[in-house]
């Protein structure tokens, strides 16, 4: 199952690392605790819209751009999930696997 908070955290971390910024630096500029930002980046906590806006502002990236990246990654992950066909009891397991 794909969790939005995990994908959001990955996107925020990628943006921060790409800029060569530390958690401490972003925390200071966003006025959000370092520990909380770390938890958001790890997908442990779900950031409020206010907190997310502050982090994006500190990173100098529009919130809409971050959410767009999150949406793109969610779509990519969801499309990668494959479902197995329903199993007909009369079929051999090898036939079901071959059909997938």
C-alpha positions as CSV (number, residue, x, y, z in Angstrom):
1,X,0.0,0.0,0.0
2,X,1.3,3.4,-1.0
3,X,1.2,6.0,1.8
4,X,1.0,9.7,0.9
5,X,3.0,10.7,4.0
6,X,5.9,8.5,2.9
7,X,6.0,9.8,-0.6
8,X,5.7,13.4,0.6
9,X,8.6,12.8,3.0
10,X,10.7,11.4,0.2
11,X,10.0,14.4,-2.1
12,X,10.8,16.9,0.7
13,X,14.1,15.1,1.5
14,X,15.0,15.0,-2.1
15,X,14.5,18.7,-2.5
16,X,16.5,19.5,0.7
17,X,19.4,17.2,-0.3
18,X,19.4,18.5,-3.8
19,X,19.9,22.0,-2.4
20,X,22.7,20.8,-0.1
21,X,20.7,21.9,2.9
22,X,20.7,20.4,6.4
23,X,17.7,19.6,8.5
24,X,19.0,22.2,11.0
25,X,19.0,24.9,8.3
26,X,15.5,24.1,7.0
27,X,14.2,23.8,10.6
28,X,15.6,27.2,11.5
29,X,14.1,28.9,8.3
30,X,10.8,27.1,8.6
31,X,10.5,27.6,12.4
32,X,9.6,24.0,12.7
33,X,11.5,21.6,15.0
34,X,14.3,19.6,13.5
35,X,12.9,16.4,15.0
36,X,9.5,17.0,13.5
37,X,10.9,17.7,10.0
38,X,13.0,14.6,10.3
39,X,9.8,12.6,11.1
40,X,8.0,14.1,8.2
41,X,10.8,13.2,5.8
42,X,10.9,9.7,7.1
43,X,7.1,9.3,6.6
44,X,6.5,8.9,10.3
45,X,4.4,12.0,10.8
46,X,1.8,13.7,8.6
47,X,2.5,17.4,8.4
48,X,-0.3,19.9,8.7
49,X,-0.9,22.2,5.8
50,X,0.7,25.1,7.8
51,X,3.8,23.0,8.6
52,X,4.1,21.8,5.0
53,X,3.8,25.4,3.7
54,X,6.5,26.5,6.1
55,X,8.9,23.7,5.0
56,X,8.3,24.4,1.4
57,X,8.8,28.1,1.9
58,X,12.1,27.4,3.7
59,X,13.2,25.2,0.8
60,X,12.1,27.9,-1.7
61,X,9.8,25.6,-3.6
62,X,6.1,26.1,-4.2
63,X,3.8,23.9,-2.3
64,X,2.0,23.2,-5.5
65,X,5.2,21.9,-7.1
66,X,5.9,19.6,-4.2
67,X,2.3,18.2,-4.3
68,X,2.6,17.7,-8.1
69,X,5.8,15.7,-7.6
70,X,4.0,13.7,-4.9
71,X,1.1,13.1,-7.2
72,X,3.4,11.9,-10.0
73,X,5.2,9.5,-7.7
74,X,2.0,8.1,-6.3
75,X,0.7,7.5,-9.9
76,X,4.0,5.8,-10.8
77,X,3.9,3.5,-7.7
78,X,0.2,2.7,-8.2
79,X,0.7,1.7,-11.8
80,X,3.5,-0.5,-10.8
81,X,1.2,-2.6,-8.6
82,X,-0.1,-5.5,-10.5
83,X,-3.1,-7.6,-9.6
84,X,-3.2,-11.3,-10.2
85,X,-6.1,-12.8,-12.2
86,X,-8.8,-14.6,-10.3
87,X,-8.0,-18.2,-9.9
88,X,-10.1,-20.9,-11.6
89,X,-9.9,-24.1,-9.5
90,X,-9.7,-26.2,-12.6
91,X,-6.5,-24.4,-13.8
92,X,-3.0,-25.5,-13.0
93,X,-1.1,-22.9,-10.9
94,X,1.5,-22.7,-13.7
95,X,-1.2,-21.6,-16.2
96,X,-2.4,-18.8,-13.9
97,X,1.2,-17.6,-13.4
98,X,1.8,-17.8,-17.2
99,X,-1.3,-15.7,-17.9
100,X,-0.1,-12.9,-15.6
